[in-house]
Amino acid sequence: MELEQIATGFVGAVVALLLQGAWHRWRDAKTAKALATALWEELSAVAFNSVSGSPLVVDIVGFSSQTFDTLFPLIAQTLPEDLSRDLMRYHWRMKFLVRKVAPLRGRVDISEVDEWMKLRDNLLRGLDDFQERWTLRLALWREERDSTKRLRKVK
């Protein structure tokens, strides 16, 4: 075998690997946009309603962890690290809140819910910004540059 054939084979293999990597990045970017849309819809379904007769008591409705639990591997694989981390924080905090208020029939003092409402609203903005980005931009740059420290500001 000649050196030219070996070099040609090597270059062909490198090109094939680069194209395969580009294809995977493109596929992950498309999946990430679809996930952002699905999670936006899921979070939009959550409502913190004032209970009639008591403006300081809130009823939490519409929270479901099924979408997050089912899609967790894809979320961790395709979404930017900071966005997926913020989603995880929100998800676990909401699970805690729902479990905590279950004995109270889903009702809790509004002072305990303010943080969760702010987290959800900030996360909805972040998901909306993410899903509006061009797929090519997401394929090239996965990390979030604009929305860093989005949820960590809320204490």
Beta strands, then each sheet from edge to edge (+ up, - down):
strand 1: 47-51
strand 2: 54-61
strand 3: 107-109
sheet 1: 1+ 2- 3+
end
